[in-house]
Every structure is written in C-alpha cells, then in structure tokens.
Amino acid sequence: MSVPQSATTQTTISPVDLQPVVERTYPTPQVLDATIARATAAQKEWAAVPLAERIAIGRKFIDEFTCMGERVPAELTKQMGRPISQGAGEVRGFLERARYMLSIAEANLKDIPLEDTDKPGFRRFMKRVPLGVVLVIAPWNFPYLTAVNSVLPAIIAGNAVILKPSPQTPLSAERFALALHRAGVPQDIVIPLHLSPELTKQAIQNPLVNFVSFTGSVVGGHTVEEAAVSATGFKGVALELGGKDPAYVRADADLDYTAAELVDGAMFNSGQSCCAIERIYVHEAVYDDFVSKVVGVVKGYKLGDPNQPETNLGPVVSLASAQRIRKQVADAVAAGAKTLIPEELFAMAKQDTCYVAPQVLVDVNHTMDIMMEETFGPVVGIQKVSSDEEAVKLMNDSPYGLTASIWTNAAEHPESEEAFLKLEDQIECGTVFLNRCDYLDPALAWTGVKNSGRGVSLSKFGYDQLTRAKNVHMKIKTST
C-alpha cells in the first residue's frame, strides 16, 4: 500500500521515488465527534448569512486560490506523481468550475414564488434550504477538481463541510480550506480532517452529519453506502465512482485527429481518471489505419521523472496499482490479446517501481478484464466492429456507465451528426461526447449509471443535491 497507516498517523509515500513526503495525525474519536458538533453549531449561523454575502465570499475565495495556485502543481507531483507539465490544467479546471457554480448560485438558491391568481388570498413559495453538515470524501487522482464539485456549492448553499482528503494528497484539503478561510468563510464551516477508515466510518455514521459526498472506487462506494445505511436515521449519499469509458470510431472519422485525442484521453494523468478512455471500438473499414496511428502517437510519449517539463507520462500512484495494471495486461495476453508497444522503449518502466509503460492491446474481447474492469492506468484495448449496432452493443456491455464518446466527421458529413444523435440515445451512460472525451463541462450535470455511481454534481442540479426543498403556504385573507 502506498500510504502506510498506524493507529494514529498516516504517511504519504511519493510514487516518484517511494519516499515519505507528508505525515499527518488522526484526531481521536472524541475529538472527531466534537469537531462535527462545532461544525453543526457554526452552520446555523452561516445559513443566516445572506446569500449575496456568501456568494461574494466565494468570489474572494477564487482570488485567494488563484494567488496560491502556482504551488499546487509541484505539490501534486510530489504527492501523487502527475507530470508537473499537466498540473496547471487541474488549477484551471478547478477555477472554471468554481466560477460557474458561483455564477448560477443566486438563480438556483433564491426563493421561487408561485403565481397565486388561481388562489386569491394566498401566498405560496418554495425555497432551497441547506442540509446541515456535509462530509466530502475526496480522491487522490484529481483532488481539487473533484472536491470543488461539492465543497464550494455546499458552502454557498449554507452548509458546513468536513473535507476528508485521500491520504495520498493530504495537502489539497488543507490548501482548499486555507483559501476559503482567507476569503472569509468561518473556520468551523470548512474543516479539513485526516481520517483512518475507522474514523471515516464514524464520521459517516455521526447523526450530526446530514449528507455524504464520496468520490472513489466502487468498493469504496459500497463501504460508504453500508456505513450510511447502518447509521441512525436516514442521510443522503452521493457516489461518484469508477468507469470503463468507451469510444467508437466510425468509418468517416478524421483519423489523425481522433487518434491523437483518444490517446490523450487514455494516457493523461497516466490513465488515472474515472472518465479516461479505456476501450476503443473501431469500424473495420478504418481499423488497421487507426491502430497504426494510435501506436505512433503512444510511441512518442515520454515516461519519466514527472518533475521534468518534457515528461508527459509519470508514475502511477503506488506499487500496488502498478502491479495490478501489469497483471491485467498479462492476463489479457495469456487469453490471446496482443500488445503493440515494446516496453523497452520506456526505460523507466521497471517492476519494482511505480513507472508503468503505456500499452495498446488488440485481439481483445469482452471475456478479458482489460475490456470489462477498470484499469486506471496508461493502457487501452482496441476492438474491431462491423457496424454502429455492434459498437453500441459492446459499449453498453459494461458494469459501468460514466461517459462515452463517438468520433465521426460531422462537419463534412451532416448525416453523421444525425447518426450520432441516434446512437447517443441508445448509449447507457451519464455523458455522451461527439469528437471529444475526458472532460467535464460544469454547466452539464456530472452523473453516471450502473456502477459508476449515484447522484449529481455540477450544473444547476448540483445545488439540488446539497439542499432540500421547503414550502411556505400562507393564507393571508380569511372569509368573514
């Protein structure tokens, strides 16, 4: 395991050199309960702060985070191994999402009056009220991008937040909270806490915690759900889980563009993204040409020290992860798959390190884990199909349903856009892309189906998840 834990502390081991970089101490169970109680008390005062003032503080938070954002890429490289050349993208995405959720806050949190022409003598309106204390359990792969989806909207809506980061990226929660505090958010309204699995379960089950937002693995999602169900009373749970996201390359796709985009979608962050491209289906008319172009792009990648600006492929997060990825590839080869990328092209890829060579596999099928189970590494399988219908069937043949993408030259062939819309309607997932992948638009609801999770973040629907509806029904005129 990359993060050794004792009964009282956690130590973050860098995948770059397998050396310890951060150590944090857990609170005692008593301190944890007292902290949640403080957040509960503070939340009642925070909810009384006018919405306009909370939004203004949110805008100051953006300024504060922007000032410290230059330090984020290097910290993330040290903690989880992402190439420093890619770190600024997380900061930009974080700020984009924060700005968008602030821009729609007033419209989605203000009271909604009803026209009472049909009921003279009455006044009725609906309002969104905060839930109370929200526990956000954030992952390590994009710790800022994922946490902002819930943390900032929760606070703007009037909740208090307990932010539990992954032990792999503990500094992210501390920096996030510091920027909020500097902007004017009270100390007890956002509290970063480093928790063991046992303490995390305790926090989930605490009756003062009203909602849990978890981003992570399917196994972790089941653990969170079981803890919440066994707690006293009922509480909401949002689960943003894994993916095995497919792409379909139609016969009329721009192959140069598509190959480059799909390789980036598969390899960025060493493939450690819930919406990374992990399986590609290609129409038989362009299959050989497409595979050749993909191989050419992958062979140009630079696997190495993520602190070097020319590196675009760093280590995966841990030795255990590296071993699991290599085993999935080896199992596929044993079952008849063929690898197309010689490992000797990537000297850093050694068995006793977290550096995993990028790999492209063909002759794959759905009896293999490489096409069915999440890899979370720089590996992609490519399978030939003979029709749109076969592609859709295979794309849906998955326990996951986060995103999917279709690649077709709609600009030059208008009928291709019509074909896309027909296919989109049949694909079982949360988001379907045309000619792009591995991206979250904050104006769209981020959600999945099947084992990819439950709940919604971002977009106007993201505020619904972090508030509850309350109705006001006034009879202001009585009959005499």
TABEL-V765101 format. One record per residue. N is the residue number from 0. RES is the residue in one small letter. PSI is psi as a letter, one per 40 degrees, with the letter a starting at -180 (999 if undefined). OMEGA is omega in whole degrees, 0 to 359 (none if undefined). Layout:
N&RES&PSI&OMEGA, N&RES&PSI&OMEGA
This chain:
0&m&i&186, 1&s&e&184, 2&v&g&179, 3&p&i&180, 4&q&i&171, 5&s&a&179, 6&a&d&187, 7&t&e&185, 8&t&i&171, 9&q&i&179, 10&t&h&178, 11&t&h&178, 12&i&h&180, 13&s&h&176, 14&p&e&181, 15&v&d&183, 16&d&e&179, 17&l&f&178, 18&q&i&177, 19&p&i&182, 20&v&d&181, 21&v&h&173, 22&e&h&179, 23&r&i&181, 24&t&h&178, 25&y&i&169, 26&p&i&172, 27&t&i&176, 28&p&d&180, 29&q&d&179, 30&v&d&178, 31&l&d&180, 32&d&d&180, 33&a&d&179, 34&t&d&178, 35&i&d&178, 36&a&d&177, 37&r&d&179, 38&a&d&180, 39&t&d&179, 40&a&d&182, 41&a&d&183, 42&q&d&181, 43&k&d&177, 44&e&d&180, 45&w&d&180, 46&a&d&179, 47&a&e&176, 48&v&h&182, 49&p&i&181, 50&l&d&181, 51&a&d&180, 52&e&d&178, 53&r&d&178, 54&i&d&179, 55&a&d&177, 56&i&d&177, 57&g&d&179, 58&r&d&175, 59&k&d&177, 60&f&d&178, 61&i&d&178, 62&d&d&181, 63&e&d&181, 64&f&d&178, 65&t&d&181, 66&c&d&182, 67&m&e&186, 68&g&d&182, 69&e&d&182, 70&r&e&187, 71&v&d&183, 72&p&d&181, 73&a&d&178, 74&e&d&180, 75&l&d&178, 76&t&d&181, 77&k&d&186, 78&q&d&186, 79&m&e&168, 80&g&e&180, 81&r&h&177, 82&p&h&182, 83&i&d&178, 84&s&e&182, 85&q&e&187, 86&g&d&182, 87&a&d&180, 88&g&d&178, 89&e&d&178, 90&v&d&180, 91&r&d&180, 92&g&d&177, 93&f&d&181, 94&l&d&178, 95&e&d&181, 96&r&d&179, 97&a&d&180, 98&r&d&182, 99&y&d&182, 100&m&d&174, 101&l&d&184, 102&s&d&182, 103&i&e&186, 104&a&d&184, 105&e&d&182, 106&a&d&185, 107&n&e&180, 108&l&e&181, 109&k&i&179, 110&d&i&180, 111&i&h&180, 112&p&i&175, 113&l&i&174, 114&e&h&186, 115&d&f&178, 116&t&d&180, 117&d&e&180, 118&k&g&179, 119&p&i&181, 120&g&e&179, 121&f&i&170, 122&r&h&182, 123&r&i&172, 124&f&i&178, 125&m&i&179, 126&k&i&174, 127&r&h&181, 128&v&i&183, 129&p&i&180, 130&l&d&182, 131&g&b&179, 132&v&h&180, 133&v&h&175, 134&l&h&179, 135&v&h&178, 136&i&h&189, 137&a&i&179, 138&p&i&183, 139&w&d&192, 140&n&d&172, 141&f&g&191, 142&p&d&178, 143&y&d&183, 144&l&d&182, 145&t&d&182, 146&a&d&182, 147&v&d&179, 148&n&d&183, 149&s&d&188, 150&v&d&184, 151&l&d&177, 152&p&d&179, 153&a&d&181, 154&i&d&180, 155&i&d&179, 156&a&e&176, 157&g&e&177, 158&n&i&164, 159&a&i&184, 160&v&h&165, 161&i&h&184, 162&l&h&179, 163&k&h&180, 164&p&i&170, 165&s&i&175, 166&p&e&176, 167&q&d&183, 168&t&g&184, 169&p&d&184, 170&l&d&183, 171&s&d&181, 172&a&d&180, 173&e&d&180, 174&r&d&177, 175&f&d&181, 176&a&d&180, 177&l&d&179, 178&a&d&178, 179&l&d&180, 180&h&d&179, 181&r&d&180, 182&a&e&179, 183&g&e&176, 184&v&h&180, 185&p&i&184, 186&q&d&185, 187&d&e&176, 188&i&d&171, 189&v&h&186, 190&i&h&174, 191&p&h&179, 192&l&h&174, 193&h&h&189, 194&l&i&171, 195&s&i&175, 196&p&d&180, 197&e&d&179, 198&l&d&176, 199&t&d&177, 200&k&d&178, 201&q&d&180, 202&a&d&179, 203&i&d&185, 204&q&e&179, 205&n&h&183, 206&p&e&178, 207&l&e&174, 208&v&h&187, 209&n&d&184, 210&f&i&179, 211&v&h&175, 212&s&h&184, 213&f&h&171, 214&t&h&182, 215&g&a&186, 216&s&i&175, 217&v&d&178, 218&v&d&178, 219&g&d&178, 220&g&d&177, 221&h&d&180, 222&t&d&179, 223&v&d&181, 224&e&d&181, 225&e&d&179, 226&a&d&181, 227&a&d&181, 228&v&d&182, 229&s&e&179, 230&a&i&176, 231&t&h&180, 232&g&a&182, 233&f&h&176, 234&k&i&181, 235&g&i&178, 236&v&h&172, 237&a&h&184, 238&l&h&173, 239&e&h&192, 240&l&a&191, 241&g&a&179, 242&g&i&171, 243&k&g&197, 244&d&h&183, 245&p&i&170, 246&a&i&176, 247&y&h&179, 248&v&h&180, 249&r&i&185, 250&a&d&184, 251&d&e&182, 252&a&i&171, 253&d&h&191, 254&l&d&179, 255&d&d&179, 256&y&d&185, 257&t&d&180, 258&a&d&181, 259&a&d&182, 260&e&d&182, 261&l&d&175, 262&v&d&177, 263&d&d&179, 264&g&d&180, 265&a&d&190, 266&m&e&183, 267&f&h&183, 268&n&f&182, 269&s&f&179, 270&g&e&185, 271&q&g&178, 272&s&i&180, 273&c&d&181, 274&c&f&175, 275&a&i&174, 276&i&h&183, 277&e&e&178, 278&r&h&184, 279&i&h&175, 280&y&h&188, 281&v&h&178, 282&h&h&185, 283&e&d&181, 284&a&d&182, 285&v&e&187, 286&y&d&185, 287&d&d&180, 288&d&d&180, 289&f&d&181, 290&v&d&179, 291&s&d&180, 292&k&d&178, 293&v&d&180, 294&v&d&179, 295&g&d&179, 296&v&d&183, 297&v&d&180, 298&k&e&179, 299&g&e&181, 300&y&i&181, 301&k&h&176, 302&l&h&181, 303&g&a&181, 304&d&h&183, 305&p&e&177, 306&n&e&180, 307&q&h&186, 308&p&d&182, 309&e&e&181, 310&t&h&174, 311&n&e&175, 312&l&h&181, 313&g&a&179, 314&p&i&168, 315&v&i&198, 316&v&d&185, 317&s&i&175, 318&l&d&179, 319&a&d&178, 320&s&d&179, 321&a&d&181, 322&q&d&180, 323&r&d&179, 324&i&d&180, 325&r&d&180, 326&k&d&180, 327&q&d&178, 328&v&d&181, 329&a&d&179, 330&d&d&179, 331&a&d&179, 332&v&d&179, 333&a&d&181, 334&a&e&175, 335&g&e&178, 336&a&i&180, 337&k&h&176, 338&t&i&184, 339&l&e&183, 340&i&h&178, 341&p&h&182, 342&e&d&182, 343&e&e&175, 344&l&e&185, 345&f&g&188, 346&a&d&182, 347&m&e&184, 348&a&g&180, 349&k&i&187, 350&q&d&184, 351&d&e&179, 352&t&i&176, 353&c&e&181, 354&y&h&183, 355&v&h&179, 356&a&i&174, 357&p&i&184, 358&q&i&175, 359&v&h&180, 360&l&i&173, 361&v&a&186, 362&d&f&180, 363&v&i&176, 364&n&i&188, 365&h&e&168, 366&t&e&185, 367&m&h&177, 368&d&d&182, 369&i&d&178, 370&m&e&186, 371&m&d&184, 372&e&i&183, 373&e&h&179, 374&t&d&181, 375&f&f&179, 376&g&i&185, 377&p&g&186, 378&v&i&176, 379&v&i&175, 380&g&i&181, 381&i&h&183, 382&q&h&180, 383&k&h&174, 384&v&i&184, 385&s&e&184, 386&s&i&173, 387&d&d&183, 388&e&d&178, 389&e&d&180, 390&a&d&181, 391&v&d&180, 392&k&d&181, 393&l&d&178, 394&m&d&181, 395&n&e&181, 396&d&g&186, 397&s&i&174, 398&p&e&182, 399&y&i&177, 400&g&g&181, 401&l&c&175, 402&t&i&174, 403&a&i&179, 404&s&i&178, 405&i&h&187, 406&w&h&185, 407&t&i&185, 408&n&g&184, 409&a&d&182, 410&a&d&182, 411&e&e&182, 412&h&g&183, 413&p&d&180, 414&e&d&178, 415&s&d&176, 416&e&d&177, 417&e&d&178, 418&a&d&178, 419&f&d&182, 420&l&d&176, 421&k&d&180, 422&l&d&181, 423&e&d&183, 424&d&e&184, 425&q&e&187, 426&i&h&184, 427&e&g&179, 428&c&i&180, 429&g&d&181, 430&t&h&175, 431&v&h&180, 432&f&i&167, 433&l&h&174, 434&n&f&168, 435&r&i&181, 436&c&i&172, 437&d&f&181, 438&y&i&174, 439&l&h&173, 440&d&h&185, 441&p&e&177, 442&a&e&180, 443&l&i&180, 444&a&h&177, 445&w&h&186, 446&t&i&178, 447&g&i&177, 448&v&i&181, 449&k&b&184, 450&n&e&177, 451&s&e&169, 452&g&a&183, 453&r&h&179, 454&g&i&185, 455&v&h&169, 456&s&i&184, 457&l&i&181, 458&s&a&179, 459&k&d&180, 460&f&e&179, 461&g&d&178, 462&y&d&179, 463&d&d&183, 464&q&d&187, 465&l&e&177, 466&t&i&172, 467&r&i&179, 468&a&h&174, 469&k&h&183, 470&n&i&174, 471&v&h&185, 472&h&h&187, 473&m&h&171, 474&k&h&189, 475&i&e&178, 476&k&h&180, 477&t&i&179, 478&s&i&181, 479&t&999&none
